[in-house]
Amino acid sequence: MTSYFPPPGHVSTRTPSPAVSPLLPPASQRSNALNNRLTSVLSASYADSDIRDALETLSLRGIHNTPEVRRQLRLDVQNEVVDCNAEIVRDFGKIAEQLNRIGTVITSLNQTCEEMRKHIGMARQDTGPVLEEASALMNQRKEAETKQQLLDAFAKHFIVSDDDLLALTSIEEPINDQFFDVLARVKQVHRDCEALLGGENQRLGMELMEKSTRSLNSAYQKLYRWVQKEFKSLNLEDPRISSSIRRALRVLAERPSLFHSCLDFFAEARDYVLSDAFHYALTDAVTGTGGDRNVKPIEFSAHDPLRYIGDMLAWVHSTTVSEREALESLFVADGEELARGIQAGLSSEPWSRIDEEEEVVFDGQKALSDLVNRDLIGVSRALRQRVELVIKGHDDPVTCYKVVNLLSFYRTTFSKLLGTNSSLAELLETLERFTFGHFEALMNDVVSNLSTDHLTLAPSEDLSTPQFLVDAFENLTSLMKTYEASFGAEDTQSTSENGNRFTAVLRAAFDPFLKLAKSSAEELSDATARAVYLINIHLTAHSTVSAFPFASTTHLNSLSTTLSSLRVDLLEIQHRYLLEASGLQVLLTALEPFSVPSSAKPPSADSEKQDSQPVENQQHQQSNLADIASLPAFQPEALVATSQQLDDFLPSALMDATDNLKRLRSAAFVKSVTEEAVEAFCRDFEFVEGMIIGADEARGKVDVTRVDRGSEVGAGSEKGAEEGESDWGLRRLFPRTTGEIRVLLS
């Protein structure tokens, strides 16, 4: 595209013409105008849309940048503008003509519309009453249709057809799904009638409720009679109980009086059936035509009480389990529905509620257990009669106690199966108390018979445990073994202040016999024989009871305490025997006013007390010790005789002491008592020896600094003899030392 203007920065190469026209402005003005023009051109932005449009228009025209074209361009553009304006004017003239024609048409239309408006007004005046009448008729039709729909809905919901009522109340009609469906509908109608009673007109609601109530009562009576009829032919041995019976019971639960009446009827029927079956198992197992001839009647083992009672309890347990399993589907599987039915029944029969404030909650397990208990009333009665008869005619205490354990086992079993308050559990608890009472009576009879037999109670010459007590302990061992096999493992740790379950047995089969044996010891006048006899009895009792932890927890402590007391008495007897046999008792009796023997008071206490005494008290005591030589027992002849008796006693002292307790049945017991008695004897001898040495020191017969009080007295005597002493006092007459005594008695 050819530019009409020179590019920026272009310097013209033409030389100015020397001839200047007088019409042209001065050169300076021309220069400024050119500069301004160039400045305006250069300042124009080529990004301006107008400039681009202008340049595009020039480009489309296909013109060339020549002076002629530049001179004609403005004229051509102005001509084109004029031509365009003329064409626009012509077009607007045509539009104006069209608008005139449209205005004419609109005016004509307005006139036509006005005429039509007049005609419509006149027609409206003529058809207005007809339209009003038609609208009223349409509203009446709608109201009639609405009422018809309400009537149909009411009749469909509240009105029961005659065929349905016949199926619900007629005795000839069967109890099937249709019966239960119609019953559910009638119950719903009866409940919905309460809404009708809340309106202004209550007549319809009262009539419908009265009609539905009569239908419901007839239906429940029909269902009640049908359930009773089905119960008569119900076979509980069949594990599949009819679903119709279960459904009927759930529905009948809404009438608690009828429901419980059905259960009473069923319980009576089952009681008769089970009582007859129990009697058959007892007596007619082989005579029955349909039974197994290999099964013997239970009464064939009546001679053995344990087996007889065990067989009866096993049969009752088996029957109870079968009865519970058969009836479980009636109460446990549908327990929630029964609970809801009974709650609804209590609402409809408020007079059947015992306590109005108490909320009744149906417990299926409890109802099942109660029904099973009622089914077994006759069996329980027969069981009680036979058990009591067998127990009364039996006189073996061990067997009676085995029956007690058997009854206790089945009582626990039935408590878990039917509950602790069930009639069977209470019956077995009663029989258990009765049997245990008979057991106690038998034991009391044995004790009474023994207490009158003085020959049996008399202690034997060897002072051994009496035979009646040995027999009693053998029976007790049998009882403890029986208890251990039944409850001992789990009852060993369950010991309270009053003992465990076996404590009552010990009080009946152990305490009276032990007391009787202890009373027989009073016939022995010799204290040693009486102590040995009692120890033999208690050792036997201790060994019998200690073998069983559940028995030893209550009686072992008392036996151990009694044995400890008897051991102390026997120790005192043995100690006294040693003192009397050795002659030392005479010296101890004579020395009693001077001091307390070491065997009665610890030497450490004497030494501490003696060390704390003032010097004056010690001198006073020494002056008192000097009087010992004047006692009759310490005269030379008496003291020499005592010393000789001691020498004669020492060689066989242990054998004689052991032989003194030879009738005691425990060698370990004899050994321990003898050893302690010998130790006490040695302490007494040490005390006598000390008093003799003290008496010699107080009399000045012995130089304390040169005489050894131990086993070297003889050497000290030789030293004194060399010094010219003529009398060595009491010590010379009684030369034995404590060390020698301990060696000889060890």
Buried (B, 14 or more C-beta within 10 A) or exposed (E): EEEEEEEEEEEEEEEEEEEEEEEEEEEEEEEEEEEEEBEEEEEEEEEEEEEEEEEEEBEEEEBEEEEEBEEEBEEEEEEEEEEEEEEEEEEEEEEEEEEEEEEEEEEEEEEEEEEEEEEEEEEEEEEEEEEEEEEEEEEEEEEEEEEEEEEEEEEEEBEBEEEBBEBBBEEEBEBEEBBBEBBEBBBEBBEBBEEBEEEEEEEBBEEBBEBBEEBBEBBBBBBBBBBBEBBEEBEBEEEEBEEBBBBBBBBBBBBBEBBBBBBEBBBBBBBEEBBEEBBBBBBBBEEBEEBEEEEEBBBBBBEBBBBBBBBBBEBBBEBBEBBBEBBBBBBBEBBEBBBBBBBBBBEEBEEBBEEEEEEBEBEBBBBBBBBBBBBBBBBBBBBBEBBBEBBEEBEBBBBBBBBBBBBBBBBBBBBEBBBEEBBBBBBBBBBBEBBBBBBBBBBEEBBEEBBEEEEBBEBEEEBBBBEBBBEBBEBBBBBBBBBBEBBBEEBBEEBEEEBBBBBBBBBBBBBBBBEBBBEBBEEBEEEBBBBBBBBBBBBBBBEBBBEBBBBBBBBBEBBBEBBEEBBEBBBBBBBBBBBEBBBBBBBBEBBEEBBEBBBEBEBEEBEEEEEEEEEEEEEEBBEBBBBBBEBEBBBEEBBEBBBEBBBEBBEEBBEBBBEBBEBBBBEEBBEEBBBBBBBBBBBBBBBBBBBBBBBBBBBEBBEEEEBEBEEEBEEBBEEBEEEEBEEBBBBBBBBBBBBBBBEBBE
